[in-house]
Amino acid sequence: MIAWMAAPVFALAASLPVSLVEFKHDAWTIESGAPSRINAITQTGDGFLWIGSVEGLFRFDGVTFEPVKLAASQPQRLVVSSLLAARSGDLWVGLGRGRGLARFRDGQLQDAQMPHPSREVNDLAEDPEGGLWVARGGRSDRLLARFHDERWQELGPESGLTAQPVWHLHFARDGTMWVVQSTTLAFRRPGETRFSRFPITVTPRASLSEDARGQLWISDAKGTRPLHAAARPASFFAHPNPVGGTRQLFDRHGDLWTTTWNSGVLRIRAPDPGASSAKIDDGRRVASLNATAGLTSDQTRALFQDREGNLWVGTELGLDLLRPASVIVEPDLPANSPTSYRMAATRDGTVYVADAHALYAMVPGQKPRRVLTSDTPAEALCAAGEHGVWLFLGDRVLRVDAGVVTRHVKPAGATAYGCAEDGSGRLWMPGLERGLHWWRDGVWQRWPEPEPSPSLPANAALDREGRAVVLFRGPPPQGLLPFLALNAANPLVGGIEGLLPSEAGVLASGSRGMAQAEGSSGSLLSQDDHPWAVSLNGLAQTPDGQTWAIGDAGIVQLRSSDLADALRRPGTPLPHRIYDFQDGLNSFVQKAPGAQVAVGGDGRVWFLTRRNVMRVDPASLSPNRLKPPVLIRSIQVGDQTFAAASRVTLPAGTTTVRMVFTALSLTVPGRVQFRHRLVGESDAAWSAPSRQRTALLSDLGPGTYRFEVLACNNDGEWADHPAEVTLTIPATFTQSGIFKLGVAALTLLALYGLYLARLRQILARIRERSEERLQERERIARDIHDTLLQSVQALILRFHAVTGRLNGDPSMQQALNQALDRAEAVLVEGRDRLQGLRRVGAVDLENEVRRLIAEQPFAAGTQFSVSSTGERRGLRSNVFDEILCIVGEALFNAARHAHASEVTVQIDYGRQWLEIGIRDNGVGMPQDTAARAGAAGHFGMLGMRERAKRIDAQFGVEANGDANGHAGTRVWVRIKARVAYARDVS
């Protein structure tokens, strides 16, 4: 039968008054992306929830519905009628519309090639040997198919089955296979080859289920009942109308759940034939959840319990989740009281609650019962003596004790803003502008102060010694008081909103946090470190050392000893747990005087909210200890998506990657948190916990990285091992080493080119300055030649004329001839000097050096050597001149001071440097002579240095021998080839 075919209803649901208050209900509708017309739900070993519907197959992680398609070569239209998660890890998918069976394995959904596909697969089951059984609907032959060891086997009436369609399959714990047909029930025990008929008749579309004791239950139009036991009142649930197409399961607590066609989902509490009806409240045995209570639809078909204990319901319009609620609405107390609720706990453990119309008592272990009704709303409620309570109404005060109600007068015109009976038996009633009243021995008294009251008493409580604590909105009374007076304008907490008695003393909570109520200084649990401590309105502590509070953040649970330590020592860690709307809380705390939290004698903790009275049973709280599997779903780079694998190579040049991951904890997906890190970066620390299921990795470069992600479930249980994937990002050409080397080489070449350009610029400037100097020297030479030398020449001629006239005086003529000879020598010397100033055409350095040697006053017998190495090059004119001057000065020093017998001049025309060295074997030079260049008698040395500096040359003098054992003195000068030579060296 195709799912969602019209069928009769489960008639028992029509008049069910009880809702499933013990469960928190979440829903995903088709508007939020859920599939519609869900037929089957299951969970595979990896933790994914699988949903089969008329729209296809979907994989669900608690957040995202991911459609799963058949292989691309096969048609994609799928109608899923049944699902089975096999022990091998495979997922079997039963299809409708004659498509047969598909199998999901290794990330792909493939056709299982079942022979003779039927119109629909009604059910799937796995036998103890791992064989898959298929109930092929709409057939009277080949009723069953079995797949084992990759082979198919078909069974029909010859196997003992009747020629009727098969609707349901079940393998019992003892290995017996049960087959539900249209009107018959057949079974086959282990080792048998044929089916036998069970001696009962069933109605069409019946189903089987099995409880924890191995008892089989049959559900059909006659009702839900045990198969092998006689029906008893506690184990038979009649259905006046026929039932068909339902799904049933026993949950972990032994309760039976069933879907219905149009009445939502039902729960039958412990339908155990061995249970006594007295143990279970018959009025609560059957409960329901339907569309009126929030179910996505009353048309339900699929039912499944996951490994975390959550119940999943598939409906016509979406998917529903039922999980045990930590905070439970008390169904026996009216909701939405027109005025605020009031609450008090007595010393015997009974908790009283009053609303606008009645007073209720919750005796330990019992459900609430009404004690009395009233025609006016309750104003205040507090404990009276050992067992009773004081109830303040509009015009009277009632004392309720052990079922006895005593009426007392109330201060005229006053409204009670809380109440408290102290250890001395005085009953205190804050009346705001009417002042503070107390009652004793049947008489009401008012605290002496003006009326209306300037102190404005607004709330009352008891401290641990039984003393009354009164909160005043205005300036409180001063002096010796029989009560503790507190000013609501407490600067430490930001104004007292909650008056909270505790074992550590009376606490106050406000907009800034919580602290001791007495005094304006002390340890504050601030909103920065403890946000839950802000605006608490109620607090109570249990005998086993637990503290429960309620405020804007929800219900808070922590250890009383931890709270006391944190109040004494600021900065002490304060572990806590918050229960909010995801745990069953359905309203905010009410802002009213009096107790907002109370602890019953049975351990249950009661809370007042604007909408309901709620309770928490600490004994039934069971944290989720199942650590969630973590999966990396995909890797996104731009518009490309890569499937997750152990190693993924991304496109070259990738810099930004989005990692998509999930954790398969389905209880409260919104509380699942993740931490991730990227190993391979300089900072591989874990990120802060976050609920985001994606991570953006940016500024990545070429290389290999390992991405790891951890997750915790809704109760903070972190997975033991992270999910991880290795990412490899190849380098682009521009990121490769060759490209970088090329860029570096081009950069160096560019810098070298800039260097050459700068060098040419400097050389051009040097040449320009040299030309200017040469022009100036030529000008000086011309001036000297045209003036001084010509004048001297003229004088010499005149003196020659005079000498010729002195023939009669030989001595005078001889003297004049000697003077003329000296004058001609001076003239020659002057011409030589002019030749030096104008020596711009000289190119042969060796010949010029030999000429300089010849001009020096060397002693007779001195040996000379002038040599060169390398290819001779022409020198720049300024360089040529300065070098000759330096060489000339060095030769003059050798001739005049060294008394050398050997002088050598070595010229080295190098490719990088031009070097000239002048060596003699004379007496040498004192070591400090070069350092004292410029002192008296040593201007020649200074001149050589200055000339070397003018042409950017290096200059040195090695006195008294050198490292090679040569005696005498060596003078050398070195100049860069590009500066020295007339043309640049290539």
Buried (B, 14 or more C-beta within 10 A) or exposed (E): BBBBEEBBBBBBBEEBEBBBBBBBBBBBBBEEEBBBBBBBBBBBBEBBBBBBBBBBBBBBBBBBBEEBEBEEEEEEEBBBBBBBBBEEEBBBBBBBBEBBBBBBBEEEBEBBEBEEBBBBBBBBBBBEEEBBBBBBBEBEEBBBBBBEEEEBEBBBBEBBBBEBBBBBBBBBEEEBBBBBBBBBBBBBEEEEEEBEBBEEEBBBBBBBBBBEEEBBBBBBBBBBBBBEBEBBEBBBBEBEEBBBBBBBBBBEEBBBBBBBBBBBBBBBBBBBBEBEEEEBEEEBBBBBBBBEEEBBBBBBBBBBBBEBBBBBBBBBBBBBBBBBBBBBBBBEBBBEBEBBBBBBBBEEBBBBBBBBBBBBBBBEEEBBEEBBEBEEBBBBBBBBBEBBBBBBBEEEBBBBBEEEEEEBEBBEEBBBBBBBBBEEEBBBBBBBBBBBBBBBEEEBEBBEBEEEBBBBBBBBBBBEEEBBBBBBBBEBBEEEEEBBBBBBBBEBBBBBBBBBBBEBBBBBBBEBBBBBBBEEEEBBBBBEBBBBBBBBBBBBBBEEEBBBBBBBBBBBBBBBEBBBBBBEEEEEEBEBBBBBEBBBBBBBBBEBBBBBBBBBBBBBBBBBBBBBBBBBBBEEEEEBEBBBBBBBBBBBBEEEEBEBEEEBBBEBBBEEBBBBBBBBBBBBBEBBBBBBBBEBBEEEEEBEEEEEBBBEBEEBEBEEBBBBBBBBBBBEBBBEEBBBBBBEBBBEEEBBEEEEEEEEEEEEEEEEEEEEEEBEEEBEEBBEEBEEBBEEBBEEBEEBBEEEBEEBBEEBEEBEEEBEEBEEEEEEBEEBBEEBEEBBEEBEEBBEEBEBBBBEEBEEBEEBBBEBBEEBEBEEEBEBEBEBEEEEBBBBBBBBBBBBBBBBBBBBBBBEBBBBBBBBBBBBBBEEBBBBBBBBBBEBBEEEBBEEBEEEEBEBBBBBBBBBEBBBBEBEBBBEBEEEEBBBBBBBBBBBBBBBBEEEBE
